[in-house]
Amino acid sequence: MLLRLLKFLRWSIPVFVGLLAIWIVGGNFLAAQLEKEIEQEIEKFAQQFPLTEPNNSALKLQALTAKSRMGMSINPDEFTVDAYISSHPDFSVSFSTTEIQAFQKIMKQLKEYLEAQIVKPNDQVDPPPEKLQRYLASKADSLEAIRNHVLNNEVPQLRVYIAPILEGDYEYALPSHLSVANLQRLLLLDILEKNRRGQTQAASEMLEVSWKINKSLRNQPILISQLVAIIVLKEQIGVIRKLDSLPPKWQQGLLDHNYSKSILTSVEGEFIGNFRIIKNFNSYTFRELEDLDLQWLIILRPIAKPYYRFSAVDYFPVAKQALSKKQTQNICSYDLAVIYDTPSWWNILGHDIFPGIPSFINQRLKGDHAMLELELTQKILQIKELAAKEGKWPESVPNLESSICPGEKWIYQVSPDNTMSISFSAQPQWLQERIEKGERPLIYSDSTIPD
């Protein structure tokens, strides 16, 4: 019996080793061939977003923000501030913890005040709390410096560095853009207060400042930047609807950027990162695998490498197909419950990551809602312009068809009490769900005819 076992092992072990060698060598060779087309596609995507350093306009804006301590955290971005100061020795910044703390004390109240104003489906604005008014007055010179800089210089261009995302480097620290978001809230407070005090031209100029700064985020091919840009945009939209004397250019400029498209572009970058994470799973350190509770895989590295690569090749087309489906759907008619293809049954890593595909894809809903809100705001400005010319709410408004949702339109009415209202003709499921979660409904009313 023992002799038979030894004889079996004597011929089976070489066969097993041979098959293993074929799997390792042949598997890696075949995987490399299958990866070529995907890698070419990734290279084409990456070429759209070369490494770009921040321009002088962005550097000075960050330095001005740091100098004023508006919207800054206790730990400012010293690199970008130093990058500007090093080439502008006449520009000095003194960091004051007291001023940082002063801003932090009004952050919560500022956010609550803005939310309370922009949620109103009309042009009513309450006076800000005295604490906010005092803080705003104390920063008048700093806000004026930012206004002069942004209005008289090119759009701030933040650093574009997408390589870590495309490489699946999950340890890379992405910028939170918290300082930008905080600064924007101060600018929007200033706009509302200027408008409330009748300083319409100054309010319009500061809105232009806010809009230009947000362009620096919306042009980024990074998902976190896109999401922060939309958060700021929604607050801007709420403020814009309160203003009665904006120049006509705003009606055209509101829809000059497709947020749905730019979000999906950033999602594509995330999918590429997932592809690389799966493909390079073999290169993870023991500590990284331990964090994922997969440390036992360390002993299977040479054997598992082809499997990881095949898994990545299997995952990527599934993710791309899901992305393609969402890109071509009418935002007012697509089904949230759409069933996406899934990775093959043997693709364990692909299945672990797959639940993130619908979650990433549905980020587009934030862009879709923003586009509809922008279109509504465009119509509101159009109606206000007509009312200012005619001295009354117009009896009808041209071009109420929706360009965002083909087949739908905006419904304009004037009630017997001389209140105008405009609302959307459709209520898709995803929109209803977002409204139920606290998003603004697509409706606006106003009883005060603009001068």
C-alpha positions as a Markdown table, in Angstrom:
| # | Residue | x | y | z |
|---|---|---|---|---|
| 1 | Met | 0.0 | 0.0 | 0.0 |
| 2 | Leu | 2.8 | 2.4 | 1.0 |
| 3 | Leu | 4.7 | 1.5 | -2.2 |
| 4 | Arg | 1.6 | 2.3 | -4.3 |
| 5 | Leu | 1.2 | 5.6 | -2.6 |
| 6 | Leu | 4.9 | 6.5 | -3.1 |
| 7 | Lys | 4.6 | 5.5 | -6.7 |
| 8 | Phe | 1.5 | 7.6 | -7.2 |
| 9 | Leu | 3.2 | 10.6 | -5.6 |
| 10 | Arg | 6.3 | 10.1 | -7.7 |
| 11 | Trp | 4.5 | 10.6 | -10.9 |
| 12 | Ser | 1.6 | 12.9 | -9.6 |
| 13 | Ile | 3.8 | 15.5 | -8.0 |
| 14 | Pro | 5.7 | 16.3 | -11.2 |
| 15 | Val | 2.4 | 16.5 | -13.1 |
| 16 | Phe | 1.0 | 18.8 | -10.4 |
| 17 | Val | 4.1 | 21.0 | -10.5 |
| 18 | Gly | 3.9 | 21.1 | -14.3 |
| 19 | Leu | 0.3 | 22.1 | -14.3 |
| 20 | Leu | 1.1 | 24.7 | -11.7 |
| 21 | Ala | 3.8 | 26.1 | -13.9 |
| 22 | Ile | 1.5 | 26.2 | -16.9 |
| 23 | Trp | -1.1 | 28.0 | -14.8 |
| 24 | Ile | 1.4 | 30.6 | -13.5 |
| 25 | Val | 3.2 | 31.2 | -16.7 |
| 26 | Gly | 0.4 | 30.6 | -19.1 |
| 27 | Gly | -2.2 | 32.3 | -16.9 |
| 28 | Asn | -0.1 | 35.5 | -16.6 |
| 29 | Phe | 0.6 | 35.5 | -20.3 |
| 30 | Leu | -3.1 | 35.2 | -21.2 |
| 31 | Ala | -4.1 | 37.7 | -18.6 |
| 32 | Ala | -1.6 | 40.2 | -20.0 |
| 33 | Gln | -3.2 | 39.8 | -23.5 |
| 34 | Leu | -6.6 | 40.3 | -22.1 |
| 35 | Glu | -5.5 | 43.4 | -20.1 |
| 36 | Lys | -4.0 | 45.2 | -23.2 |
| 37 | Glu | -7.3 | 46.6 | -24.5 |
| 38 | Ile | -8.4 | 47.7 | -21.0 |
| 39 | Glu | -5.0 | 49.3 | -20.3 |
| 40 | Gln | -5.2 | 51.2 | -23.6 |
| 41 | Glu | -8.6 | 52.5 | -22.6 |
| 42 | Ile | -7.3 | 53.5 | -19.2 |
| 43 | Glu | -4.4 | 55.3 | -20.8 |
| 44 | Lys | -6.8 | 57.2 | -23.1 |
| 45 | Phe | -8.8 | 58.2 | -20.0 |
| 46 | Ala | -5.8 | 59.3 | -18.1 |
| 47 | Gln | -4.5 | 61.5 | -21.0 |
| 48 | Gln | -7.6 | 63.7 | -20.6 |
| 49 | Phe | -6.4 | 64.7 | -17.1 |
| 50 | Pro | -2.6 | 65.3 | -17.1 |
| 51 | Leu | -1.0 | 66.4 | -13.9 |
| 52 | Thr | -1.7 | 70.1 | -13.5 |
| 53 | Glu | -0.4 | 72.2 | -10.7 |
| 54 | Pro | -2.6 | 75.0 | -9.3 |
| 55 | Asn | -2.4 | 78.3 | -11.2 |
| 56 | Asn | -1.4 | 81.5 | -9.6 |
| 57 | Ser | -5.1 | 82.5 | -9.2 |
| 58 | Ala | -5.8 | 79.5 | -7.0 |
| 59 | Leu | -2.6 | 79.9 | -5.0 |
| 60 | Lys | -3.4 | 83.5 | -4.2 |
| 61 | Leu | -7.0 | 82.7 | -3.3 |
| 62 | Gln | -5.8 | 80.0 | -0.9 |
| 63 | Ala | -3.3 | 82.5 | 0.6 |
| 64 | Leu | -6.0 | 85.2 | 0.9 |
| 65 | Thr | -8.3 | 82.7 | 2.6 |
| 66 | Ala | -5.5 | 81.7 | 5.0 |
| 67 | Lys | -4.6 | 85.3 | 5.7 |
| 68 | Ser | -8.2 | 86.1 | 6.6 |
| 69 | Arg | -8.7 | 82.8 | 8.5 |
| 70 | Met | -12.1 | 82.5 | 6.9 |
| 71 | Gly | -13.3 | 79.0 | 6.5 |
| 72 | Met | -9.9 | 77.5 | 7.6 |
| 73 | Ser | -9.3 | 74.6 | 9.9 |
| 74 | Ile | -6.7 | 74.6 | 12.7 |
| 75 | Asn | -4.3 | 72.9 | 10.3 |
| 76 | Pro | -4.2 | 75.0 | 7.1 |
| 77 | Asp | -2.8 | 73.7 | 3.9 |
| 78 | Glu | 0.6 | 75.0 | 4.5 |
| 79 | Phe | 2.0 | 73.7 | 1.2 |
| 80 | Thr | -0.3 | 75.7 | -1.1 |
| 81 | Val | 0.0 | 78.8 | 1.1 |
| 82 | Asp | 3.8 | 78.5 | 1.1 |
| 83 | Ala | 3.8 | 77.9 | -2.6 |
| 84 | Tyr | 2.3 | 81.3 | -3.1 |
| 85 | Ile | 4.3 | 83.2 | -0.5 |
| 86 | Ser | 7.6 | 81.8 | -1.6 |
| 87 | Ser | 7.2 | 83.6 | -4.9 |
| 88 | His | 5.5 | 86.7 | -3.5 |
| 89 | Pro | 7.6 | 87.9 | -0.5 |
| 90 | Asp | 5.5 | 91.0 | -0.2 |
| 91 | Phe | 2.5 | 88.8 | 0.8 |
| 92 | Ser | 2.6 | 87.9 | 4.5 |
| 93 | Val | 0.4 | 85.6 | 6.4 |
| 94 | Ser | 0.2 | 85.4 | 10.2 |
| 95 | Phe | -1.8 | 82.4 | 11.5 |
| 96 | Ser | -4.0 | 83.3 | 14.4 |
| 97 | Thr | -5.6 | 80.5 | 16.4 |
| 98 | Thr | -8.1 | 83.0 | 17.8 |
| 99 | Glu | -9.4 | 84.0 | 14.4 |
| 100 | Ile | -9.7 | 80.3 | 13.4 |
| 101 | Gln | -11.7 | 79.7 | 16.6 |
| 102 | Ala | -13.9 | 82.7 | 15.9 |
| 103 | Phe | -14.9 | 81.2 | 12.6 |
| 104 | Gln | -15.5 | 77.8 | 14.1 |
| 105 | Lys | -17.9 | 79.4 | 16.6 |
| 106 | Ile | -20.1 | 80.6 | 13.8 |
| 107 | Met | -19.9 | 77.6 | 11.5 |
| 108 | Lys | -23.0 | 75.8 | 12.8 |
| 109 | Gln | -25.1 | 78.9 | 13.0 |
| 110 | Leu | -24.0 | 79.9 | 9.5 |
| 111 | Lys | -24.9 | 76.5 | 8.0 |
| 112 | Glu | -28.3 | 76.5 | 9.8 |
| 113 | Tyr | -29.1 | 80.1 | 8.6 |
| 114 | Leu | -28.3 | 79.4 | 5.0 |
| 115 | Glu | -30.2 | 76.2 | 5.0 |
| 116 | Ala | -33.2 | 77.9 | 6.5 |
| 117 | Gln | -33.2 | 80.6 | 3.8 |
| 118 | Ile | -32.5 | 78.5 | 0.7 |
| 119 | Val | -35.1 | 75.9 | 1.5 |
| 120 | Lys | -37.8 | 78.5 | 1.1 |
| 121 | Pro | -39.5 | 78.1 | -2.3 |
| 122 | Asn | -39.7 | 81.9 | -2.7 |
| 123 | Asp | -37.5 | 85.0 | -2.5 |
| 124 | Gln | -38.0 | 85.8 | 1.2 |
| 125 | Val | -34.9 | 86.3 | 3.3 |
| 126 | Asp | -34.7 | 86.7 | 7.0 |
| 127 | Pro | -32.1 | 89.0 | 8.6 |
| 128 | Pro | -29.1 | 86.9 | 9.8 |
| 129 | Pro | -28.5 | 86.5 | 13.5 |
| 130 | Glu | -26.6 | 89.4 | 15.1 |
| 131 | Lys | -23.6 | 87.1 | 15.7 |
| 132 | Leu | -23.3 | 86.4 | 12.0 |
| 133 | Gln | -23.7 | 90.0 | 11.1 |
| 134 | Arg | -20.9 | 91.0 | 13.4 |
| 135 | Tyr | -18.6 | 88.4 | 12.0 |
| 136 | Leu | -19.4 | 89.3 | 8.4 |
| 137 | Ala | -18.7 | 93.0 | 9.2 |
| 138 | Ser | -15.4 | 92.1 | 10.7 |
| 139 | Lys | -14.4 | 90.3 | 7.5 |
| 140 | Ala | -15.5 | 93.0 | 5.1 |
| 141 | Asp | -12.0 | 94.0 | 4.0 |
| 142 | Ser | -10.9 | 90.3 | 3.5 |
| 143 | Leu | -14.0 | 89.6 | 1.5 |
| 144 | Glu | -13.3 | 92.7 | -0.6 |
| 145 | Ala | -9.8 | 91.5 | -1.3 |
| 146 | Ile | -11.1 | 88.1 | -2.4 |
| 147 | Arg | -13.7 | 89.8 | -4.6 |
| 148 | Asn | -11.1 | 92.0 | -6.3 |
| 149 | His | -8.8 | 89.1 | -6.8 |
| 150 | Val | -11.3 | 86.6 | -8.3 |
| 151 | Leu | -13.1 | 89.1 | -10.5 |
| 152 | Asn | -9.9 | 90.4 | -12.0 |
| 153 | Asn | -8.1 | 87.1 | -12.6 |
| 154 | Glu | -8.6 | 83.8 | -14.3 |
| 155 | Val | -10.7 | 81.0 | -12.8 |
| 156 | Pro | -8.8 | 79.4 | -10.0 |
| 157 | Gln | -7.4 | 76.0 | -11.2 |
| 158 | Leu | -6.7 | 73.5 | -8.4 |
| 159 | Arg | -4.1 | 70.8 | -8.7 |
| 160 | Val | -5.3 | 67.9 | -10.9 |
| 161 | Tyr | -3.6 | 64.7 | -9.8 |
| 162 | Ile | -5.7 | 61.7 | -10.7 |
| 163 | Ala | -2.9 | 59.1 | -10.8 |
| 164 | Pro | -3.4 | 57.7 | -7.3 |
| 165 | Ile | -7.1 | 57.1 | -8.0 |
| 166 | Leu | -6.4 | 55.3 | -11.3 |
| 167 | Glu | -3.7 | 53.2 | -9.6 |
| 168 | Gly | -6.2 | 52.2 | -6.8 |
| 169 | Asp | -4.0 | 53.8 | -4.1 |
| 170 | Tyr | -6.6 | 53.8 | -1.3 |
| 171 | Glu | -4.1 | 55.2 | 1.2 |
| 172 | Tyr | -3.7 | 58.4 | -0.8 |
| 173 | Ala | -5.3 | 61.3 | 1.1 |
| 174 | Leu | -7.7 | 63.1 | -1.2 |
| 175 | Pro | -8.4 | 66.8 | -0.5 |
| 176 | Ser | -11.7 | 67.3 | 1.4 |
| 177 | His | -12.2 | 70.9 | 0.1 |
| 178 | Leu | -13.6 | 71.8 | 3.5 |
| 179 | Ser | -12.0 | 75.3 | 3.4 |
| 180 | Val | -13.5 | 76.0 | 0.0 |
| 181 | Ala | -17.0 | 74.9 | 1.2 |
| 182 | Asn | -16.7 | 77.0 | 4.3 |
| 183 | Leu | -15.5 | 80.1 | 2.4 |
| 184 | Gln | -18.4 | 79.6 | 0.0 |
| 185 | Arg | -20.9 | 79.8 | 2.8 |
| 186 | Leu | -19.4 | 83.1 | 3.9 |
| 187 | Leu | -19.6 | 84.4 | 0.4 |
| 188 | Leu | -23.3 | 83.3 | 0.1 |
| 189 | Leu | -24.1 | 85.0 | 3.5 |
| 190 | Asp | -22.5 | 88.1 | 2.2 |
| 191 | Ile | -24.5 | 88.0 | -1.0 |
| 192 | Leu | -27.8 | 87.6 | 0.8 |
| 193 | Glu | -27.0 | 90.4 | 3.2 |
| 194 | Lys | -25.9 | 92.7 | 0.4 |
| 195 | Asn | -29.1 | 92.0 | -1.5 |
| 196 | Arg | -31.2 | 92.4 | 1.6 |
| 197 | Arg | -29.7 | 95.9 | 2.1 |
| 198 | Gly | -30.4 | 96.9 | -1.5 |
| 199 | Gln | -26.8 | 96.6 | -2.7 |
| 200 | Thr | -27.8 | 94.6 | -5.7 |
| 201 | Gln | -24.8 | 95.3 | -7.9 |
| 202 | Ala | -22.4 | 94.3 | -5.1 |
| 203 | Ala | -24.4 | 91.1 | -4.5 |
| 204 | Ser | -24.3 | 90.3 | -8.2 |
| 205 | Glu | -20.5 | 90.7 | -8.2 |
| 206 | Met | -20.0 | 88.5 | -5.2 |
| 207 | Leu | -22.2 | 85.9 | -6.8 |
| 208 | Glu | -19.8 | 85.9 | -9.7 |
| 209 | Val | -16.9 | 85.4 | -7.3 |
| 210 | Ser | -18.7 | 82.4 | -5.7 |
| 211 | Trp | -19.5 | 80.9 | -9.1 |
| 212 | Lys | -15.9 | 81.2 | -10.4 |
| 213 | Ile | -14.5 | 79.6 | -7.3 |
| 214 | Asn | -16.9 | 76.6 | -7.7 |
| 215 | Lys | -15.7 | 76.1 | -11.2 |
| 216 | Ser | -12.3 | 75.1 | -9.7 |
| 217 | Leu | -14.1 | 72.1 | -8.2 |
| 218 | Arg | -16.6 | 71.1 | -10.9 |
| 219 | Asn | -13.7 | 70.8 | -13.4 |
| 220 | Gln | -12.0 | 68.2 | -11.3 |
| 221 | Pro | -12.2 | 64.6 | -12.5 |
| 222 | Ile | -12.3 | 63.4 | -8.9 |
| 223 | Leu | -15.6 | 62.2 | -7.3 |
| 224 | Ile | -15.1 | 64.0 | -3.9 |
| 225 | Ser | -14.5 | 67.3 | -5.8 |
| 226 | Gln | -17.7 | 66.7 | -7.8 |
| 227 | Leu | -19.8 | 66.0 | -4.8 |
| 228 | Val | -18.5 | 69.1 | -2.9 |
| 229 | Ala | -19.1 | 71.2 | -6.0 |
| 230 | Ile | -22.7 | 70.1 | -6.1 |
| 231 | Ile | -23.2 | 70.8 | -2.4 |
| 232 | Val | -21.9 | 74.3 | -3.0 |
| 233 | Leu | -24.0 | 74.6 | -6.2 |
| 234 | Lys | -27.2 | 73.7 | -4.4 |
| 235 | Glu | -26.6 | 76.5 | -1.9 |
| 236 | Gln | -25.7 | 78.9 | -4.7 |
| 237 | Ile | -29.0 | 78.0 | -6.5 |
| 238 | Gly | -31.0 | 78.8 | -3.4 |
| 239 | Val | -29.3 | 82.2 | -3.1 |
| 240 | Ile | -29.7 | 83.0 | -6.8 |
| 241 | Arg | -33.4 | 82.6 | -6.6 |
| 242 | Lys | -33.5 | 85.3 | -4.0 |
| 243 | Leu | -32.0 | 87.9 | -6.3 |
| 244 | Asp | -34.1 | 90.0 | -8.6 |
| 245 | Ser | -31.6 | 92.1 | -10.6 |
| 246 | Leu | -29.2 | 89.6 | -12.0 |
| 247 | Pro | -27.8 | 90.4 | -15.5 |
| 248 | Pro | -29.4 | 88.3 | -18.4 |
| 249 | Lys | -26.1 | 86.4 | -18.8 |
| 250 | Trp | -26.9 | 84.3 | -15.8 |
| 251 | Gln | -29.8 | 82.7 | -17.6 |
| 252 | Gln | -27.4 | 81.3 | -20.2 |
| 253 | Gly | -24.5 | 80.6 | -17.9 |
| 254 | Leu | -26.4 | 78.4 | -15.4 |
| 255 | Leu | -26.5 | 75.4 | -17.7 |
| 256 | Asp | -23.0 | 75.7 | -19.2 |
| 257 | His | -21.8 | 72.7 | -17.3 |
| 258 | Asn | -23.3 | 69.2 | -17.2 |
| 259 | Tyr | -22.9 | 67.9 | -13.7 |
| 260 | Ser | -24.4 | 64.6 | -14.5 |
| 261 | Lys | -21.8 | 63.9 | -17.1 |
| 262 | Ser | -18.9 | 65.2 | -14.9 |
| 263 | Ile | -19.9 | 63.0 | -12.0 |
| 264 | Leu | -20.0 | 59.9 | -14.2 |
| 265 | Thr | -16.6 | 60.8 | -15.6 |
| 266 | Ser | -15.3 | 60.8 | -12.0 |
| 267 | Val | -17.1 | 57.5 | -11.4 |
| 268 | Glu | -15.2 | 56.0 | -14.3 |
| 269 | Gly | -12.0 | 56.9 | -12.6 |
| 270 | Glu | -13.2 | 55.1 | -9.5 |
| 271 | Phe | -13.9 | 52.0 | -11.6 |
| 272 | Ile | -10.4 | 52.1 | -13.1 |
| 273 | Gly | -9.1 | 52.3 | -9.5 |
| 274 | Asn | -11.1 | 49.2 | -8.6 |
| 275 | Phe | -9.7 | 47.4 | -11.6 |
| 276 | Arg | -6.2 | 48.1 | -10.5 |
| 277 | Ile | -6.9 | 47.2 | -6.9 |
| 278 | Ile | -8.1 | 43.7 | -8.0 |
| 279 | Lys | -5.3 | 43.3 | -10.6 |
| 280 | Asn | -2.6 | 44.3 | -8.1 |
| 281 | Phe | -4.0 | 42.4 | -5.1 |
| 282 | Asn | -1.0 | 40.2 | -5.3 |
| 283 | Ser | 1.3 | 43.0 | -4.4 |
| 284 | Tyr | -0.5 | 43.9 | -1.2 |
| 285 | Thr | 1.7 | 43.7 | 1.9 |
| 286 | Phe | 0.9 | 41.4 | 4.8 |
| 287 | Arg | -0.3 | 44.4 | 6.9 |
| 288 | Glu | -2.6 | 45.6 | 4.1 |
| 289 | Leu | -4.0 | 42.1 | 3.7 |
| 290 | Glu | -4.4 | 41.8 | 7.5 |
| 291 | Asp | -6.5 | 45.0 | 7.5 |
| 292 | Leu | -8.8 | 43.2 | 5.0 |
| 293 | Asp | -8.8 | 40.0 | 7.1 |
| 294 | Leu | -7.1 | 38.2 | 4.1 |
| 295 | Gln | -3.6 | 37.7 | 5.4 |
| 296 | Trp | -3.7 | 34.0 | 4.6 |
| 297 | Leu | -3.5 | 34.9 | 0.9 |
| 298 | Ile | 0.2 | 35.9 | 1.4 |
| 299 | Ile | 1.2 | 32.3 | 1.0 |
| 300 | Leu | -0.6 | 31.9 | -2.3 |
| 301 | Arg | 0.9 | 35.0 | -4.1 |
| 302 | Pro | 2.6 | 33.3 | -7.1 |
| 303 | Ile | -0.3 | 30.9 | -7.6 |
| 304 | Ala | -3.1 | 33.5 | -7.1 |
| 305 | Lys | -1.6 | 36.2 | -9.3 |
| 306 | Pro | -3.2 | 35.0 | -12.6 |
| 307 | Tyr | -6.5 | 34.6 | -10.7 |
| 308 | Tyr | -6.4 | 38.2 | -9.5 |
| 309 | Arg | -5.7 | 39.4 | -13.0 |
| 310 | Phe | -8.5 | 37.4 | -14.6 |
| 311 | Ser | -10.8 | 38.7 | -11.9 |
| 312 | Ala | -9.9 | 42.3 | -12.8 |
| 313 | Val | -10.5 | 41.6 | -16.5 |
| 314 | Asp | -13.8 | 40.1 | -15.6 |
| 315 | Tyr | -14.9 | 43.0 | -13.4 |
| 316 | Phe | -14.0 | 46.0 | -15.6 |
| 317 | Pro | -16.5 | 45.3 | -18.5 |
| 318 | Val | -19.3 | 44.8 | -16.0 |
| 319 | Ala | -18.6 | 48.2 | -14.4 |
| 320 | Lys | -18.2 | 49.9 | -17.8 |
| 321 | Gln | -21.5 | 48.4 | -19.0 |
| 322 | Ala | -23.3 | 49.7 | -15.9 |
| 323 | Leu | -21.8 | 53.2 | -16.6 |
| 324 | Ser | -22.8 | 53.1 | -20.2 |
| 325 | Lys | -26.4 | 52.2 | -19.3 |
| 326 | Lys | -26.6 | 55.2 | -17.0 |
| 327 | Gln | -25.0 | 57.6 | -19.5 |
| 328 | Thr | -27.7 | 56.9 | -22.1 |
| 329 | Gln | -30.8 | 57.0 | -19.9 |
| 330 | Asn | -33.3 | 59.8 | -19.8 |
| 331 | Ile | -33.0 | 61.1 | -16.2 |
| 332 | Cys | -36.8 | 61.4 | -15.8 |
| 333 | Ser | -37.5 | 57.9 | -16.9 |
| 334 | Tyr | -34.8 | 55.5 | -15.8 |
| 335 | Asp | -35.5 | 52.8 | -13.4 |
| 336 | Leu | -33.6 | 52.8 | -10.1 |
| 337 | Ala | -34.2 | 49.1 | -9.8 |
| 338 | Val | -32.4 | 48.3 | -13.1 |
| 339 | Ile | -30.5 | 45.0 | -12.9 |
| 340 | Tyr | -26.9 | 45.2 | -13.8 |
| 341 | Asp | -24.8 | 42.3 | -15.1 |
| 342 | Thr | -22.6 | 40.8 | -12.3 |
| 343 | Pro | -19.1 | 39.5 | -12.4 |
| 344 | Ser | -18.6 | 35.8 | -13.1 |
| 345 | Trp | -19.5 | 33.3 | -10.3 |
| 346 | Trp | -15.8 | 32.5 | -9.7 |
| 347 | Asn | -14.8 | 36.1 | -9.3 |
| 348 | Ile | -14.7 | 36.5 | -5.6 |
| 349 | Leu | -13.0 | 39.8 | -5.5 |
| 350 | Gly | -15.2 | 41.2 | -8.2 |
| 351 | His | -18.3 | 40.2 | -6.2 |
| 352 | Asp | -16.8 | 41.8 | -3.1 |
| 353 | Ile | -16.5 | 45.1 | -5.0 |
| 354 | Phe | -19.6 | 44.8 | -7.2 |
| 355 | Pro | -22.1 | 46.2 | -4.6 |
| 356 | Gly | -20.2 | 49.5 | -5.0 |
| 357 | Ile | -21.0 | 49.7 | -8.7 |
| 358 | Pro | -24.7 | 50.7 | -8.3 |
| 359 | Ser | -23.8 | 53.0 | -5.4 |
| 360 | Phe | -21.2 | 54.8 | -7.6 |
| 361 | Ile | -23.5 | 54.9 | -10.6 |
| 362 | Asn | -26.4 | 56.4 | -8.6 |
| 363 | Gln | -24.2 | 59.3 | -7.6 |
| 364 | Arg | -25.4 | 60.6 | -11.0 |
| 365 | Leu | -28.7 | 61.3 | -9.3 |
| 366 | Lys | -27.1 | 64.2 | -7.5 |
| 367 | Gly | -26.0 | 65.7 | -10.8 |
| 368 | Asp | -29.4 | 65.0 | -12.3 |
| 369 | His | -31.2 | 66.8 | -9.5 |
| 370 | Ala | -28.7 | 69.7 | -9.7 |
| 371 | Met | -29.3 | 70.1 | -13.5 |
| 372 | Leu | -33.1 | 70.2 | -13.0 |
| 373 | Glu | -32.7 | 72.7 | -10.2 |
| 374 | Leu | -30.5 | 74.8 | -12.5 |
| 375 | Glu | -33.1 | 74.7 | -15.2 |
| 376 | Leu | -35.8 | 75.7 | -12.8 |
| 377 | Thr | -33.6 | 78.6 | -11.6 |
| 378 | Gln | -33.1 | 79.6 | -15.2 |
| 379 | Lys | -36.8 | 79.8 | -15.7 |
| 380 | Ile | -37.2 | 81.8 | -12.5 |
| 381 | Leu | -34.7 | 84.4 | -13.7 |
| 382 | Gln | -36.5 | 84.5 | -17.1 |
| 383 | Ile | -39.8 | 85.1 | -15.4 |
| 384 | Lys | -38.4 | 87.8 | -13.1 |
| 385 | Glu | -36.8 | 89.6 | -16.1 |
| 386 | Leu | -40.1 | 89.6 | -18.0 |
| 387 | Ala | -42.0 | 90.8 | -14.9 |
| 388 | Ala | -39.5 | 93.7 | -14.4 |
| 389 | Lys | -40.1 | 94.8 | -18.0 |
| 390 | Glu | -43.9 | 94.5 | -17.9 |
| 391 | Gly | -44.5 | 95.6 | -14.4 |
| 392 | Lys | -46.5 | 92.5 | -13.7 |
| 393 | Trp | -46.2 | 88.8 | -13.8 |
| 394 | Pro | -46.2 | 87.7 | -17.5 |
| 395 | Glu | -49.3 | 85.9 | -18.7 |
| 396 | Ser | -47.2 | 83.3 | -20.4 |
| 397 | Val | -43.5 | 82.3 | -20.6 |
| 398 | Pro | -41.8 | 81.0 | -23.8 |
| 399 | Asn | -39.6 | 77.9 | -23.9 |
| 400 | Leu | -40.9 | 76.0 | -20.9 |
| 401 | Glu | -40.0 | 72.7 | -22.4 |
| 402 | Ser | -37.3 | 70.9 | -20.4 |
| 403 | Ser | -34.0 | 70.4 | -22.2 |
| 404 | Ile | -32.8 | 68.2 | -19.3 |
| 405 | Cys | -35.8 | 65.9 | -19.4 |
| 406 | Pro | -37.0 | 65.6 | -23.0 |
| 407 | Gly | -40.8 | 65.3 | -23.2 |
| 408 | Glu | -41.4 | 67.1 | -19.9 |
| 409 | Lys | -42.0 | 70.8 | -19.2 |
| 410 | Trp | -42.2 | 73.5 | -16.6 |
| 411 | Ile | -45.7 | 74.6 | -15.5 |
| 412 | Tyr | -46.1 | 78.3 | -15.0 |
| 413 | Gln | -49.2 | 79.8 | -13.3 |
| 414 | Val | -50.4 | 83.1 | -11.8 |
| 415 | Ser | -53.0 | 82.8 | -9.1 |
| 416 | Pro | -55.9 | 85.2 | -8.5 |
| 417 | Asp | -53.9 | 86.7 | -5.5 |
| 418 | Asn | -51.1 | 87.7 | -8.0 |
| 419 | Thr | -48.7 | 85.0 | -6.9 |
| 420 | Met | -46.7 | 83.3 | -9.6 |
| 421 | Ser | -45.6 | 79.7 | -9.3 |
| 422 | Ile | -43.6 | 77.4 | -11.5 |
| 423 | Ser | -43.2 | 73.6 | -11.0 |
| 424 | Phe | -42.1 | 70.6 | -12.9 |
| 425 | Ser | -44.5 | 68.3 | -14.8 |
| 426 | Ala | -42.8 | 65.1 | -13.8 |
| 427 | Gln | -42.1 | 63.4 | -10.5 |
| 428 | Pro | -39.8 | 60.4 | -11.2 |
| 429 | Gln | -39.4 | 57.9 | -8.5 |
| 430 | Trp | -35.8 | 58.9 | -7.7 |
| 431 | Leu | -36.8 | 62.6 | -7.4 |
| 432 | Gln | -39.6 | 61.8 | -5.0 |
| 433 | Glu | -37.2 | 59.8 | -2.8 |
| 434 | Arg | -34.7 | 62.6 | -2.7 |
| 435 | Ile | -37.4 | 65.1 | -1.8 |
| 436 | Glu | -38.6 | 62.8 | 1.0 |
| 437 | Lys | -35.1 | 62.8 | 2.3 |
| 438 | Gly | -35.1 | 66.6 | 2.6 |
| 439 | Glu | -34.1 | 67.8 | -0.9 |
| 440 | Arg | -35.9 | 70.9 | -2.3 |
| 441 | Pro | -38.9 | 70.1 | -4.4 |
| 442 | Leu | -38.9 | 71.5 | -8.0 |
| 443 | Ile | -41.3 | 74.3 | -7.3 |
| 444 | Tyr | -41.0 | 78.1 | -6.7 |
| 445 | Ser | -43.5 | 80.8 | -6.0 |
| 446 | Asp | -43.3 | 84.6 | -5.6 |
| 447 | Ser | -45.7 | 87.4 | -4.9 |
| 448 | Thr | -43.4 | 90.3 | -5.2 |
| 449 | Ile | -42.9 | 91.7 | -8.7 |
| 450 | Pro | -39.3 | 92.8 | -9.3 |
| 451 | Asp | -38.6 | 96.5 | -9.8 |
